[in-house]
Amino acid sequence: MAETTDLTQLSYEDARAMLKKWRECGVRRSEEVVEIWEHIISRSPASLGDEQWAVLEQVCIAGLDAARVDLAQECIDSLHAQFPKSNRVLKLKAMQLEATEHYQKALEIYDRLVEEDPNNNSYRKRKVAVLLAQGKRLDAIRAINEYLKIFLNDPEAWLQLSELFLQENDVAKAVHCLEECVLIQPLNSMYFRRLGDLRYTQGGAENIELARAYYERALKINPTDLRSQYGILLSNNQIASTTKSASEKKKAGTAAVDAIDNLVNRYQKISPKSNPESDGILNCLEAMKVTVGSK
């Protein structure tokens, strides 16, 4: 079934199939879900059979995403009537409270849900989201640390924790979190690139060496990563400028020039129409090549 621009013209079965496909693929498409519900499915929800409860949950979340709290409430009321003791429905209620900025009430529900089911990661993640919405960064850090005691191999949680530590200007702890990400997903170039950025930020000869190694690893995993290529350029340039070893200076300088050549080659393939700044970037790189090459 091909997707169409005017979703209101879908048949009932096509609309139903589309909602199901998005659920199975984990795609939100909130505005479209609301549109399909209001123009097509809501006319005969009973025709969905038992599938209507999954659809109502999908529509509820879409309604919250689309700032349609009224629609979300209708879905919650219907779900609660069918499943009066369901924690899944209670979670939707807490999400609605989040959307309307009733954070304390939402936290109370999430605390209750976590107490009843400590191994449900979604409750704990929602709690962190509420704390961040309130600007309670330190509380969020504590909540994620508690979460990671149970779900140690969650790279998204480690990445979130790394970003929070950065906001607290604790670069060392942010680095540790990213190192955990690398252990979990060693083929994710983003983690190596971010580690390179942090080590470069920390400065000092040892950290710059580590930054270069991380950038090189990131580029090996993802050869199209321009940011890692820039990282290789900057770290080698820094090493060439500060090392007392003549052989290391020459090696780093050559590597920096090679990085510039690789960047120039990439930008030369970019049409000025798609990136009007490409010519200016090329000029800057050529000028930098002269400076680096003279070291």
Backbone as a ProteinNet text record, in pm:
[ID]
protein_1_A
[PRIMARY]
MAETTDLTQLSYEDARAMLKKWRECGVRRSEEVVEIWEHIISRSPASLGDEQWAVLEQVCIAGLDAARVDLAQECIDSLHAQFPKSNRVLKLKAMQLEATEHYQKALEIYDRLVEEDPNNNSYRKRKVAVLLAQGKRLDAIRAINEYLKIFLNDPEAWLQLSELFLQENDVAKAVHCLEECVLIQPLNSMYFRRLGDLRYTQGGAENIELARAYYERALKINPTDLRSQYGILLSNNQIASTTKSASEKKKAGTAAVDAIDNLVNRYQKISPKSNPESDGILNCLEAMKVTVGSK
[TERTIARY]
84.4	0	87.8	73	151.4	91	179.1	131.2	88.4	-13.8	-67.6	-58.3	-51.7	-40	-168.1	-282.7	-411.1	-459.3	-424.8	-458.3	-608	-680	-824.5	-898.1	-828.5	-892.1	-864.2	-792.4	-766.1	-893.6	-899.3	-1009.6	-987.2	-1091.4	-1080.1	-970.6	-967.3	-869.8	-727.7	-713.3	-579.9	-530	-622.1	-585.2	-545.5	-620.5	-591	-455	-428.2	-301	-184	-205.5	-98.9	-63.3	-164.5	-139.5	-63.1	-103.3	-37.5	108.9	134	271	358.6	305.3	382.3	408.5	310.3	331.1	441.4	435	532.3	672.8	682.2	813	864.2	780	819.9	824.5	744.5	739.9	625.1	652	547.5	449.4	498.4	414.3	288.3	308.2	198.4	88.1	126.5	25.3	-60.6	5.2	-67.3	-157.4	-107.9	-189	-317	-303.4	-420.9	-517.6	-463.1	-546.9	-623.7	-553.8	-618.8	-727.2	-696.7	-794.9	-921.3	-903.5	-1018.8	-1102.5	-1038.5	-1113.2	-1163.7	-1102.7	-1139.8	-1172.4	-1074.8	-1089.9	-1191.7	-1197.4	-1286.7	-1434.2	-1464	-1604.2	-1656.1	-1563.9	-1606.5	-1493.6	-1455.5	-1343.8	-1371.9	-1501.1	-1535.6	-1499.2	-1491.4	-1456.5	-1312.5	-1233.5	-1095.9	-1086.8	-1193.7	-1189.2	-1094.1	-1017.4	-922.8	-807.5	-788.6	-680.5	-706.6	-832.2	-865.5	-787.5	-749.2	-678.2	-536.2	-471.8	-338.7	-345.9	-451	-468.8	-494.4	-577.2	-605.2	-477.8	-394.1	-266.7	-179.8	-176.3	-100	-152.9	-282.8	-345.2	-323.5	-327.4	-304.6	-166.4	-64.6	72	86.5	22.7	26.4	-41.6	-151	-221.4	-135.2	-59.5	30	141.6	195.2	300.4	248.1	121.7	63.1	-10	12.5	-52.4	-204.6	-254.6	-397.4	-430.7	-421.3	-442.6	-585.8	-679.3	-818.6	-836.2	-771.8	-779.7	-712.5	-597.3	-527.4	-614.7	-686.3	-774	-886.5	-942.8	-1048.5	-996.3	-876.1	-817.1	-791	-738.8	-710	-838.8	-944.4	-1073.1	-1123.1	-1111.8	-1157.7	-1072.2	-942.5	-852.3	-870.6	-891.1	-910	-1039.5	-1141.9	-1269.6	-1253.6	-1166.5	-1144.2	-1042.9	-941.1	-833.3	-812.5	-904.4	-900.8	-778.5	-709.5	-594.3	-463.3	-463.8	-346.5	-240.2	-117.2	-6.3	29.4	0.3	27.4	-60.1	-183.8	-274	-233	-188.7	-144	-23	62.9	178.1	132.5	30.6	-23.2	-77.5	-142.5	-194.2	-79.2	29.8	146	205.6	207.9	259.4	171.7	41.4	-49.8	-21.8	5.9	39.5	169	263.5	386.4	353.5	269.9	237.2	169.5	97.4	27.3	106.6	234	328.1	287	212.9	183.1	290.6	411.8	526.8	526.3	488.6	493.7	397.4	277.9	181.1	231.9	297	353	462.5	548.4	654.9	598.9	492.3	430.8	383.3	326.4	280.6	399.7	504.5	620.7	689.2	696.1	754.6	674.5	545.1	458.5	479.8	489.4	509.6	644.5	748	881.3	882	812.7	806.3	737.3	634	560.2	634.9	712.2	783.8	922.4	1017.9	1150.8	1228.4	1194.4	1270.7	1212.9	1112.2	1054.9	1132.8	1215.5	1302.2	1225.5	1109.2	1036.7	987.3	948.3	902.2	1016.6	1133	1248.4	1292.1	1282.9	1320.9	1224.5	1096.7	998.9	1024.9	1063	1094.1	1210.5	1312.9	1426.8	1380.3	1292.1	1240.9	1168.8	1092.9	1021.8	1121.5	1222.9	1323.2	1396.3	1427.1	1494.5	1402.5	1273.7	1176.9	1166.6	1190.1	1186.4	1319.6	1419.9	1552.1	1629.3	1588.4	1653.9	1763	1873.2	1978	2045.7	2076.3	2143.4	2053.2	1924.6	1830	1822.6	1827.8	1824.7	1950	2064.5	2188.7	2178.2	2122.8	2105.8	2009.5	1902.7	1803.4	1863.7	1945.6	2008.7	2109.2	2182.7	2277.2	2204.1	2089	2008.6	1960.3	1921.3	1875.6	1986.6	2109.1	2220.8	2268.3	2229.4	2261.3	2186.8	2073.8	1992.7	2015.5	2017.3	2029.9	2166.3	2269.4	2407.2	2442.6	2381.7	2420.2	2328.6	2282	2197.1	2281.8	2327.6	2415.1	2346.2	2213.8	2143.1	2146.5	2136.5	2141.7	2280.7	2384	2520.5	2546	2493.8	2512.2	2440.9	2318.7	2244.9	2321	2375.3	2450.7	2575.8	2640.6	2758.8	2724.5	2612.6	2571.4	2538.5	2478.3	2445.6	2572.1	2669.7	2796.4	2867.1	2855.4	2914.6	2850.1	2718.9	2648.2	2690.5	2741.6	2794.2	2944.5	3000.4	3143.1	3233.2	3182.1	3261.5	3300.6	3406.7	3446.4	3496.5	3566.3	3621.5	3510.6	3402.8	3292	3218.7	3210.6	3148.1	3227.7	3360	3446.1	3421.2	3413.2	3388.4	3259	3155	3026.4	3037	3109.6	3125.8	3211.2	3306.9	3386.4	3298.3	3198.4	3102.3	3020.6	2986	2913.4	2995.6	3125.5	3214.1	3222	3224.7	3229.7	3103.6	2990.7	2862.7	2845.5	2883.6	2868.1	3000.4	3095.1	3228.8	3235.8	3125.7	3126.8	3045.1	3015.5	2942.1	3042.6	3060.4	3163.4	3134.9	3007.5	2973.4	3038.7	3041.6	3100.7	3249.3	3320.8	3463.8	3487.8	3402.7	3418.9	3395.7	3294.5	3267.5	3379.7	3433.3	3547.9	3665.3	3685.9	3791	3768.6	3644.7	3612.6	3643.5	3605.4	3625.2	3773	3846.7	3989.8	4061.4	4020.4	4080.1	4048.9	3927.2	3886.9	3967.6	3995.3	4072.4	4213.2	4268.9	4401.5	4513.9	4635.9	4752.5	4796.8	4925.2	4982.4	4915.9	4895.6	4837.7	4695.2	4616.1	4477.4	4468.1	4557.4	4555.6	4591.5	4686.2	4720.7	4600.1	4529.3	4410.2	4302	4287.8	4187.3	4215	4341.4	4377	4342.1	4370.8	4342.1	4192	4114	3968.6	3912.8	3961.8	3915.2	3950.7	4070.3	4112.4	4024.4	3989.9	3903.2	3764.3	3711.9	3579.2	3577.5	3683.7	3688.5	3704.2	3773.1	3787.6	3652.4	3572	3438.8	3346.3	3356.6	3269.4	3354.7	3401.9	3490.9	3428.3	3297.8	3232.9	3220.2	3274.4	3256.8	3350.4	3297	3378	3429.4	3346.5	3387.7	3510	3513	3629.8	3753.3	3732	3843.8	3899.4	3809	3853.5	3926.2	3876.4	3941.4	4082.4	4102.1	4236.8	4327	4273.6	4349.9	4391.1	4295.3	4323.6	4418.3	4396.7	4482.4	4625.7	4640.3	4776	4842.6	4767.1	4819.8	4867.7	4788.3	4826.2	4953.7	4962.2	5081.3	5203.5	5188.5	5300.7	5348	5256.5	5290.4	5356.3	5335.6	5380.4	5488.5	5499.1	5596.7	5740.4	5828.8	5970.2	6045.6	5976.8	6039	6028.6	6143.9	6145.3	6073.3	6092.1	6028.9	5876.8	5834.8	5690.5	5627.5	5701.6	5652	5628.8	5725.9	5713.5	5598.2	5587.8	5481	5343.5	5327	5198.1	5166.5	5269.2	5247.8	5202.5	5264.5	5226.2	5082.4	5048.3	4912.2	4809.9	4846.3	4755.5	4733.1	4841.6	4829	4743.6	4763.1	4681.7	4533.9	4507.1	4368.2	4307.9	4387.8	4339.8	4310.4	4399.9	4378.6	4249.4	4224.3	4101.5	3978	3987.2	3874.5	3852.1	3961.8	3951.1	3885.7	3927.8	3871.4	3720.9	3678.1	3535.2	3458.4	3511.6	3440.3	3439	3539.1	3541.2	3428.9	3379.3	3270.9	3133.3	3132.6	3005.2	2970.7	2852.9	2808.5	2786.9	2835	2812.2	2664.2	2579.8	2436.4	2383.4	2436.9	2391.1	2454.7	2574.4	2641	2715.2	2651.7	2712.4	2843.7	2868.6	2989.6	3107.5	3086.7	3192.9	3318.3	3301.8	3419	3499.3	3429.8	3498.6	3573.1	3511.6	3576.3	3701.5	3690.9	3807.3	3922.5	3893.1	3998.1	4064.8	3983.4	4037.6	4127.4	4084	4162.9	4295.5	4290.9	4416.3	4512.1	4457.6	4542.4	4600.2	4520.6	4566.6	4675.3	4663.7	4762.3	4900.3	4903.4	5033.5	5091.6	5005.2	5052.1	5101	5021.1	5057.5	5184.6	5194.1	5309.6	5439.5	5432.8	5553.6	5607.4	5532.4	5575.1	5686.3
-120.5	0	125.4	210.9	333.7	440.5	515.6	624	740.5	810.8	921.9	1050.6	1163.7	1292.4	1325.8	1304.8	1333.8	1209.1	1203.5	1085.3	1071.3	1181.4	1175.3	1096.6	1070.7	998.2	847.4	803.4	660.7	584.8	461.4	374.5	336.5	285.8	246.8	141.8	41.2	-66.8	-17.9	72.7	127.2	212	290.2	371.6	282.8	178.7	83.7	18.2	-21.6	-85.8	9.9	136.4	234.6	256.1	268.6	284.1	163.5	45.2	-76.7	-78.9	-38.7	-37.5	57.4	175	270.4	217.3	149	91.8	-12.9	-100.5	-209.9	-159.6	-47.4	9.4	105.9	132.3	226.5	370	401.8	537.7	615.6	738.7	815.9	878.5	961.8	1029	1087.1	1163.8	1203.9	1283.6	1382.5	1464.2	1378.1	1287.7	1200.8	1101.8	1050.3	956.9	1025.2	1147.6	1222.5	1246	1281.7	1309.2	1183.9	1072.3	946.9	908.7	925.9	891	976.2	1105.8	1195.2	1187.9	1166	1168.7	1031.2	926.2	793.5	694.6	659.5	549.5	578.5	703.2	736.3	719.7	712.6	694.4	555.7	460.5	323.8	250.1	294.3	229.5	83.7	49.6	-88.4	-186.4	-135.8	-222.9	-274.3	-213.3	-257.4	-386.2	-419.2	-536.3	-510.8	-612.4	-597	-502.8	-476.8	-386.8	-242.4	-211.6	-72.5	-23.8	-114	-68.7	-26.5	-99.8	-60.1	71.1	86.6	210.1	327.5	306.5	413.6	458.5	364.2	399.4	479.9	436.9	506.9	648.3	662.3	793.4	882	823	899.9	964.3	885.1	937.2	1041.4	1015.2	1112.2	1242.2	1229.9	1348.7	1432.8	1367.4	1440.6	1508.8	1437.9	1497.2	1619.8	1612.2	1718.2	1823.7	1821.4	1917.1	1906.6	1786.4	1760.5	1684.5	1756.6	1695	1644.2	1713.9	1670.7	1532.1	1511	1382.2	1273.5	1308.1	1212.3	1170.9	1268	1237.2	1142.6	1163.6	1074	931	917.7	784.2	720.5	800.6	748.4	703.8	782.7	746.2	612.3	593.9	469	350.7	371.3	264.9	230.6	333.8	310.1	233.3	263.8	192.5	44.5	14.1	-124.6	-194.8	-118.4	-176.2	-88.9	-92.7	-1.1	-15.1	-128.6	-149.5	-160.4	-113.8	-128	-21.4	-65.7	28.2	96.4	29.3	87.6	210.6	201.8	316.2	424.1	382.1	478.7	557.2	489.9	558.5	665.6	634	734	854.3	829.5	939.7	1026.6	962.9	1038.7	1120.9	1065	1138.5	1258.3	1242.4	1355.3	1465.1	1424.2	1522.1	1594.9	1522.3	1586.5	1693.8	1655.9	1746.6	1874.1	1864.3	1981.1	2045.6	2003.3	2060	2038.3	1931.2	1890.8	1788.1	1840.2	1751.9	1671.6	1735.6	1664.9	1546.4	1566.7	1457	1345.4	1384.1	1283.2	1203.4	1272.2	1203.9	1105	1145.1	1056.4	926.6	939.6	818.8	733.2	797.6	720.2	651.2	719.2	656.3	532.6	544.9	431.5	317.1	350.4	248.6	178.6	257.3	199.6	106.3	147.7	64.5	-69.2	-64.7	-186.9	-274.6	-209.5	-285.2	-223.2	-253.9	-190.3	-219	-327.1	-365.2	-312.1	-225.8	-164.1	-36.2	-39.4	76.2	198.7	180.4	295.4	387.7	332.1	416	504	443.8	518.8	626.4	595.2	694.1	811.8	783.7	892.2	981	918.6	996.2	1091.6	1042.5	1128.3	1243.3	1214.1	1318.6	1428.1	1389.1	1487.8	1574.6	1513.4	1588.4	1688	1645.9	1736.3	1850.4	1820.1	1925	2029.8	1987.9	2080.9	2152.7	2114.5	2175	2119	2004.3	1942.7	1848.1	1906.7	1829.4	1730.1	1773.6	1684.7	1568.6	1595.5	1487.3	1389.9	1444.3	1358.4	1270.8	1326.9	1249	1134.5	1164.2	1058.5	951.2	994.5	898.7	808.9	866.3	785	687.9	732.7	642.8	524.6	550.5	442	348.6	407.9	329.4	238.1	292.1	216.3	104.7	110.3	-1.6	-128.1	-108.4	-221.6	-246.2	-136.1	-147.8	-95.4	-170.1	-125.2	-108.9	-189.1	-189.8	-105.4	6.4	96.7	215.6	215.7	323.8	460.7	462.1	589.9	655.9	574.3	628.9	682.9	609.3	656.6	786	793.9	914.5	1033.2	1009.9	1115.8	1162.9	1067.1	1101.2	1181	1143	1216.5	1362.3	1384.4	1520.9	1601.9	1536.1	1605.1	1642.8	1553.7	1585.7	1700.8	1705.9	1818.1	1950	1947.1	2067.5	2109	2013	2042	2071.2	2079.9	2106.1	1998.6	1876.7	1764.9	1678.2	1720.6	1655.1	1513.1	1492.4	1360.2	1255.4	1288.8	1194.8	1177.1	1283.7	1273.1	1177.2	1183.9	1092.4	947.8	925.5	790.1	732.9	814.8	768.1	729	808.7	776.4	651.1	629	506.4	384	398.2	289.7	266.1	374.5	362	282.6	311.9	243.3	94.3	60.8	-80.9	-154.2	-84	-146.1	-152.8	-43.6	-37.2	8.5	-82.2	-45.3	-5.4	-19.7	18.6	144.9	218.7	344.4	459	516.9	620.2	745.6	773.6	896.1	899.1	782.9	779.4	811	756.3	785	932.4	986.6	1127.9	1218.4	1186.9	1268.5	1254.6	1133.1	1116.4	1200	1203.5	1287.6	1433.8	1479.7	1619.1	1650.8	1558.5	1583.3	1580	1482.3	1477.1	1600.9	1645.6	1766.7	1886.7	1891.1	2000.9	2000.9	1881	1872.3	1925.6	1906.4	1959.4	1882	1922.3	1851.4	1748.3	1718.9	1632	1494.9	1434.6	1299.5	1298.9	1397	1403.6	1431.2	1513.9	1542.2	1416.6	1338.9	1211.4	1117.8	1111.1	1026.5	1077.1	1209.7	1268.3	1225.8	1234.6	1194.6	1047.7	963.5	820.4	795.8	868.4	851.3	899.2	1013.5	1064.7	967.3	912.1	817.7	692.8	647.3	530.1	561	679.1	719.2	725.4	779.1	791.6	655.3	564.9	430.1	359.2	381	320.5	388	521.6	598.1	694.1	650.1	732	862.4	878.2	1001.4	1106.3	1078.5	1166.6	1287.2	1399.4	1520.5	1574.4	1566.3	1620.6	1547.1	1415.7	1340.2	1377.4	1404.3	1446.6	1580.3	1672	1798.8	1774.3	1679	1647.1	1596.9	1512.4	1464	1580.5	1670.9	1789.5	1872.2	1903.8	1991	1927.2	1797.7	1732.3	1716.9	1681.4	1672.2	1809.6	1910.2	2045.9	2088.5	2052.7	2085.8	2012.8	1885.6	1806.6	1863.2	1896.4	1952.9	2084.8	2158.9	2290.7	2282	2172.6	2166.2	2062.1	1958.7	1854.2	1903.3	1847.6	1882.1	1781.7	1676.2	1573.7	1613.3	1622.6	1662.7	1559.2	1431.5	1327.5	1327.3	1348.3	1352.4	1476.7	1589	1712.7	1691.8	1626.9	1601.7	1506.7	1401.8	1303.1	1366.4	1446.5	1510.5	1614.9	1689	1789.6	1727.4	1615.7	1544.8	1493.8	1439.7	1388.4	1501.7	1619.1	1733.5	1778.1	1780.6	1819	1716.9	1588.8	1484.5	1503.4	1541.4	1563.6	1681.1	1785.5	1900.2	1858	1779.3	1731.8	1650.6	1566	1485.4	1574.2	1679	1771.8	1851	1896.7	1971.8	1884.5	1759.6	1667.7	1650.9	1645	1631.4	1756.2	1874.4	1999	2032.1	1986.2	2011.5	1936.9	1831.3	1752.6	1810.2	1913.8	1973.8	2089.7	2089.1	2197.7	2325.8	2439.8	2567.5	2596.9	2540	2561.2	2491.3	2372	2298.3	2350.8	2409.6	2469.5	2593.9	2710.7	2835.6	2869.9	2808.8	2841	2752.3	2657.4	2561.5	2629.7	2731.3	2800.7	2869.3	2932.4	2998.8	2899.6	2784.1	2680.1	2628.7	2609.3	2563.5	2662.3	2790.9	2893.3	2889.3	2871	2863.7	2741.1	2629.2	2506.8	2520.1	2581.3	2600.4	2692	2795.2	2887.1	2815	2732.1	2657.4	2557.5	2502	2404.9	2468.9	2593.2	2663.9	2683.3	2717.9	2740.1	2611.3	2506.4	2376.8	2323.1	2335.7	2282.3	2351.4	2473.6	2549.2	2516.6	2432.7	2402.7	2298.7
0	0	0	-95	-102.2	-12.3	53	137.5	49.2	92.2	14.5	93.1	23.1	89.9	164.5	101.2	164.2	238.9	365.5	444.9	467.7	454.6	479.2	371.9	259	149.4	153.8	257.2	269.9	301.2	257	299.5	444.7	508.8	649.2	666.8	581.5	594.9	567.7	471	443.3	560.7	618.4	734.4	851.3	872.7	979.5	958	833.9	801.1	819.7	787.5	801.3	948.4	1033.5	1176.8	1231.5	1186.3	1232.4	1188.1	1065	1013.8	1094.8	1126.8	1206.1	1346.5	1406.3	1539.9	1536.1	1438.4	1429.4	1399.5	1328.1	1293.3	1400.1	1500.5	1604.9	1557.8	1456.8	1400.8	1464.3	1509.4	1577.4	1477.4	1383.2	1282.5	1347.9	1454.9	1543	1473.5	1394.4	1327.2	1234.7	1163.3	1070.8	1144.2	1257.5	1336.5	1383.7	1433.2	1478.8	1363	1247	1129.7	1087.3	1080.8	1041.4	1142.3	1268.7	1372.1	1358.9	1351.9	1356.2	1229.1	1115.1	988.5	945.1	996.8	946.3	1058.4	1139.5	1235.2	1343.8	1391	1502.8	1466.4	1337.2	1296	1333.5	1343.8	1379.2	1450	1570.3	1640.2	1674.9	1695.9	1731.6	1619.9	1494.7	1383.2	1392.3	1480	1497.8	1578.3	1648.8	1736.5	1852	1889.5	2000.5	1966.8	1838.2	1796.5	1839.7	1874.3	1908.6	2029.5	2120.8	2240.9	2207.8	2117.4	2071.9	1994	1914.6	1838.3	1932	2034.4	2129.3	2201.3	2235.9	2298.9	2201.8	2077.2	1973.8	1953.6	1949.3	1928.5	2050.4	2169.3	2291.5	2290.3	2258.9	2254.8	2144.2	2030.2	1919.9	1960.9	2033.4	2080	2172.5	2259.6	2349.7	2270.9	2170.3	2085.9	2011.7	1969.7	1887.5	1970.8	2102.1	2193.8	2189.5	2164.8	2167.2	2296.2	2405.9	2536.6	2549.2	2483.7	2488.3	2427	2313.5	2246.1	2330.3	2389.1	2474.6	2592	2649.7	2763.2	2722	2604.8	2555.7	2544.4	2493.5	2478.3	2614.6	2707	2841.1	2910.1	2894.3	2955.8	2901.6	2770.4	2710.1	2754.6	2759.5	2801.7	2949.4	3030.7	3174	3200.3	3123.4	3139.1	3107.6	3008.9	2969.8	3061	3104.2	3186.7	3310.2	3405.3	3520.4	3610.6	3606.8	3694.6	3616	3494.6	3409.1	3437.3	3465.7	3482.6	3350.9	3242.1	3110.2	3087.3	3129.3	3118.1	3216.9	3335.1	3435.8	3385.6	3311.3	3252.3	3153.9	3074	2981.2	3055.5	3169.4	3251.2	3301.1	3343.6	3389.9	3275.3	3155.6	3040.1	3009.1	3029.6	3009.7	3112.8	3234.1	3338.7	3303.8	3246.2	3198.7	3095.4	2999.7	2888.9	2937.1	3049.2	3103.7	3217.9	3231.7	3329.1	3474.1	3499.7	3637.8	3678.1	3689.8	3705	3834.5	3943.5	4071.2	4072.7	4018.6	4013	3921.5	3811.5	3720.9	3791	3867.3	3940.5	4042.3	4107.4	4206.3	4141.1	4021.5	3950.6	3908.4	3854.8	3810.9	3928.9	4043.3	4162.5	4202.2	4192.7	4225.5	4125.7	3998.9	3896.1	3911.4	3942	3961.8	4082.2	4188.4	4308	4278.8	4196	4163.1	4062.4	3975.1	3872.5	3851.9	3941.2	3936.2	3808	3739.5	3620	3489.6	3500.7	3380.5	3351.7	3246.3	3219.6	3172.8	3110.6	3055.9	3167.1	3282.1	3392.8	3443.5	3457.1	3506.9	3407.4	3278.1	3177	3175.9	3193.9	3198.5	3320.7	3430.2	3550.6	3526.1	3457.6	3422.3	3334.3	3239.5	3149.5	3227.7	3329.3	3411.7	3488.2	3545.5	3621.8	3531.1	3408.7	3315.4	3273.2	3256	3220.2	3330.3	3453.2	3566.3	3587.4	3509.6	3526.5	3643.7	3695.4	3810.9	3761	3717.5	3652.8	3747.7	3868.8	3964.1	4003.9	4019.7	4049.5	3932.1	3811.1	3691.6	3685.4	3721	3723.3	3823.5	3940.3	4040.4	3990.8	3924.2	3873.7	3765.9	3677.3	3572.6	3633.3	3735.1	3801.7	3864.6	3923.7	3980	3869.1	3758.9	3644.2	3592.9	3584.7	3529.4	3622.1	3746.7	3836.3	3792.6	3726	3679	3530.6	3452.8	3306.2	3263.7	3300.6	3279.4	3132.8	3046.5	2904.6	2816.7	2868.5	2791.9	2745.2	2619.4	2572.6	2570.8	2547.6	2546	2683.5	2788.7	2924.3	2955.2	2915.3	2937.2	2859.9	2737.7	2657.3	2721.7	2771	2839.9	2963.3	3037.9	3158.2	3122.8	3013.2	2967.7	2938.5	2870.3	2836.3	2961.5	3060.8	3185.7	3261.7	3263.4	3330.3	3259	3125.8	3052.8	3094.2	3111.8	3155.6	3296.4	3372.6	3505.8	3502	3379.3	3357.6	3417.9	3426.1	3476.4	3355.9	3288.6	3164.4	3190.2	3300.8	3330.7	3342.1	3410.3	3424.1	3290.6	3213	3080.1	2992.4	3002.4	2927.1	2969.9	3100.7	3151.2	3094	3089.2	3036.5	2890	2813.3	2671.2	2651.9	2740.6	2733.2	2756.8	2842.6	2863.8	2736.3	2668	2540.8	2438.9	2434.2	2340.7	2371.1	2500.7	2539.1	2493.6	2497	2460.1	2308.6	2241	2094.9	2031.2	2018.2	1969.8	1822.9	1749	1607.6	1581.4	1687	1672.1	1667.8	1550.5	1532.1	1613.4	1640.1	1713.4	1851.4	1919.2	2052.8	2047.3	1949.5	1936.9	1903.9	1816	1780.3	1901.9	1979.9	2099	2201.5	2214.8	2304.1	2255.4	2123.6	2068.6	2102.8	2090	2121.8	2268.7	2357	2500.9	2537.5	2483.9	2513.5	2459.2	2341.6	2284.8	2372.8	2424.9	2512.7	2641.8	2695.2	2818.7	2800.6	2681.1	2651.8	2718.7	2688.2	2738.4	2637.3	2636.7	2534.5	2530.2	2647.5	2651.3	2597.4	2637.3	2590.8	2441	2390.1	2245.9	2167.2	2219	2155.1	2153.2	2267.7	2275.2	2181.1	2174	2084.8	1940.9	1899.2	1762.5	1737.4	1835.2	1819.8	1808.2	1888.6	1882.8	1749.5	1701.5	1571.8	1458.9	1466.2	1362.6	1363.7	1484.4	1494.6	1440.4	1473.8	1425	1272.7	1214.3	1068.3	1001.4	1068.9	1013.6	1008	1112.2	1115.4	1014.6	1007.1	917.1	833.4	718	634.6	586	595.7	549.1	659.2	776.7	892.9	882	836	819.6	952.9	1055.4	1185.4	1239.9	1219.8	1264.6	1181.6	1052.9	968.8	1018.2	1054.4	1112.2	1244.3	1324.4	1450.9	1431.3	1329	1297.4	1258	1179	1138.6	1260.1	1346.4	1460.7	1561	1589.8	1688.5	1636.4	1508.5	1452.5	1445.5	1413.5	1409.9	1547.9	1650.5	1787.6	1829	1793.4	1826.5	1755.8	1627.7	1551.1	1610.4	1672.3	1727.5	1864	1936.2	2076	2104.4	2020.1	2049	2031.8	2113.1	2101.9	2014.9	1978	1894.6	1747.6	1680.5	1539.2	1453.2	1484	1402.6	1423.3	1547.6	1576.1	1513.7	1516.3	1454.8	1305.5	1239.8	1096.1	1066.3	1148.4	1128.6	1145.5	1252.2	1278.6	1171.7	1129.4	1026.4	895.1	859.2	736.5	745.7	864.2	884.9	878	928.6	924	779.5	700.1	558.8	484.5	515.2	451.8	485.3	610	651.7	574.9	555.2	477.5	333.9	274.8	137.7	127.4	226.5	226.5	236.4	319.8	334.5	205.8	146.3	20	-86.2	-92.5	-190.6	-170.9	-45.8	-16.9	-56.3	-21.5	-50.3	-199.5	-270.8	-415.4	-487.3	-424.8	-483.5	-450.9	-366.1	-325.4	-417.7	-469.6	-556.8	-475.7	-524.7	-454.9	-433	-518.9	-502	-376.6	-348.6	-231.4	-103.8	-115.6	0.1	-45.8	-35	-82.5	-11.2	105.6	182.2	143.9	53.6	23.1	-33.2	-117.8	-174.1	-64.1	29.4	139.8	227.1	250.2	330.8	260.6	129.2	51.7	61.9	53.6	64.8	201.9	306	442.7	459.2	402.1	412.2	338.4	220.2	143.4	218.4	281	359.5	481.3	542	659.7	620	500.6	453.5	444.4	403.7	394.7	534.1	629.9	767.2	832.1	814.8	874	810.7	679.6	610.8	644.8	699.6	732.4	871.4	947.1	1085.5	1083.8
[MASK]
+++++++++++++++++++++++++++++++++++++++++++++++++++++++++++++++++++++++++++++++++++++++++++++++++++++++++++++++++++++++++++++++++++++++++++++++++++++++++++++++++++++++++++++++++++++++++++++++++++++++++++++++++++++++++++++++++++++++++++++++++++++++++++++++++++++++++++++++++++++++++++++++++++++++

